[in-house]
Amino acid sequence: MAKKRFRIGGGQGFWGDSNDAAIHMIRNGELDCMACDYLAELTMSILQKQKNKNPKAGYARDFIELFQHVGKEAREKNIQIITNAGGVNVKGAVDAICESAKKQGIRDLRVGYVLGDDLTERLPELIAAGLDFKNMDDPDKDFSDISQSIFNVNVYYGHEPIAQCLEEGADVVVCGRATDSALFLAPLKKAFGWADTDFDDLARGIVTGHLLECGGQAAGGNFDFDWRSVPDMDRLGFPIAELSSDSLVITKAPDCGGLISERTLKEQLLYEIHDPANYITPDVIADVGHVTLDEIGENRVRVSGVRGKRRPDTLKLCIGYHAGYKVETYLSYAWPDAYEKAVCAADIIMRKLRRQDFLAEDVRIDFLGLNALHMRVADMNPRLLEDMNEVVLRIAVRSTDRSEAAKIIPEIAPLQLNGPPGASFFGGRAQIRDLIGLWPTLIPREAIRLTSQIREVR
């Protein structure tokens, strides 16, 4: 029989997020499940670079630290934990979880995990099968231009293999590049017995995940409308969804900071949704164009009006590749004439580079505190520029040729004595860094081979 009530928490918003809210909700949130999202497109490539250097790396180690804090209590309370912290080394993450469980004295723990989203080794096979991997952002680009510089190839998959792990009794489920919302849909579908054709219910599960997947962002963190109204940000609580067969309420654990309101949830609801009527996921296409949000109590908002449509036939495939090199440097200047000095310094550097026939594909010059964020729409009022206390000049160059990118490095430090007065640079000598590019494309669903497995800790 379907459960009458199910509470699921969003324990992480990204790789590097705080563990505090997740620990608090395990202890005080009366949860049935907690899902933790760690991955993004760039994250996958960074993790792959780590794994290339160390075969035992490649997963979000932050989750292991979190599990050390909450693993035993979650098991005692029968709280399931689902995460995509497996990154590009799911088995490595499972090994670390099992080792942590043994150290905590946890027994009878079933760790489910999903493999098959990493298509790097299958790429030649898929190309031979006729897939052309058209770039979703620029279809005129030629995939052969990057085919020899690929870091990682990972498909965004849905809830099915996660649900299979739960059906087999998993207490913890570890995934690679599962979609953020699938981490939440899988336990909800199991709890309420939703069918694959219950599109409205599936969409409600997806929207639940979407509202929770960014952690504190739905609870007043990063709140643009009125951030001053958010209490106790130093102990921000993350959102919890409370579902029944016909309702969805977003709340949070007691005795923590943060704000669950109509406005905080509206900001999160529209985040990363290009078309509110067609929010595409591997599991269902959600229509949030008619969603209503009603505050029904303190830190309690009812979400209704979600509709769903049949899922797409293709899945998103993200390919990370080496896109060249960059050098980034900062020089600070103080009043008086801070901005004028910084402009002069930038001009000196660029004149010197031009004399060397500098061939970088891209050069970006910003003045932090003035136009680095607002760029061309920044207020460049002459009076403002004259009165600035301090300006930080940022110069970044990008080139596919490492030697070209390196040309700027010896031109930076001399400006401390060979340019406008008062210059200082920080962060040490500038370094050449690899640049990671993203190639988004689509792949037929039937080309993917996902498997669900269980490991037991006794």
SULVENDA-V214502 format. One record per run of one state. SS is the DSSP state (H for helix, E for strand, - for the rest). FROM is the first residue (numbers start at 0). TO is the last residue. If there is no record, write none. Layout:
ss->[SS/SS]
from->[FROM/FROM]
to->[TO/TO]
//
This chain:
ss->[-/E/-/H/-/E/-/H/-/H/-/E/-/H/-/E/-/E/-/H/-/H/-/E/-/E/-/H/-/E/-/E/-/H/-/H/-/H/-/H/-/H/E/-/E/-/E/-/E/-/H/-/E/-/E/-/E/-/E/-/E/-/E/-/H/-/E/-/H/-/H/-/E/-/H/-/H/-/H/-/E/-/E/H/-/E/-]
from->[0/5/12/19/28/32/36/40/53/60/76/79/83/89/104/108/115/117/118/122/128/142/145/149/155/156/157/159/167/171/174/177/178/181/192/198/212/214/219/226/229/232/235/236/238/243/247/252/256/257/261/269/278/280/284/287/291/297/299/304/306/309/313/334/337/355/361/368/374/377/381/386/389/399/401/406/408/411/412/416/423/425/431/444/447/450/457]
to->[4/11/18/27/31/35/39/52/59/75/78/82/88/103/107/114/116/117/121/127/141/144/148/154/155/156/158/166/170/173/176/177/180/191/197/211/213/218/225/228/231/234/235/237/242/246/251/255/256/260/268/277/279/283/286/290/296/298/303/305/308/312/333/336/354/360/367/373/376/380/385/388/398/400/405/407/410/411/415/422/424/430/443/446/449/456/457]
//
